[in-house]
């Protein structure tokens, strides 16, 4: 179950590895990357081919991420999510946020079996301050309807 406590623990350090950042500025992964960067997050993009994403140096593999980065955000096609999670085994990654439509039941089960704290089925832009535009409206609507996460 996703709780506000898990969400706050993920967002508080303002540092995260980012799997799924795209070099194409029109793709969702590129838009999310730019939005989070603009909101003050220090991002460590993981990309098997790119050298830079929005002028930020990329890491080819998750185990190359600096040891102080304990959070991983995943916004990839769901067929890649499990292999990305498997790459976290033996690393410092403790928490993962799997963007809506990137999760699979198998990937979620793997993450939990490997003691990763998981946030899923939620859009990070509804929680990463400052929340703007239609994400602010969605957050208000979620609070109104009772679907907004509660504190643990």
Secondary structure, DSSP 4 states (H G I P E B T S, - for coil): ---HHHHHHHHHT-EEEEE---SSTTSHHHHHHHHHHHTT-EEEEE-SS-SEETTEE-BSSGGGS-TT--EEEE-S-HHHHHHHHHTTTTSS--EEEE-TTT--HHHHHHHHHTT-EEEESS-GGGTSSSP-HHHHHHHHHHHHHT-SPPP-
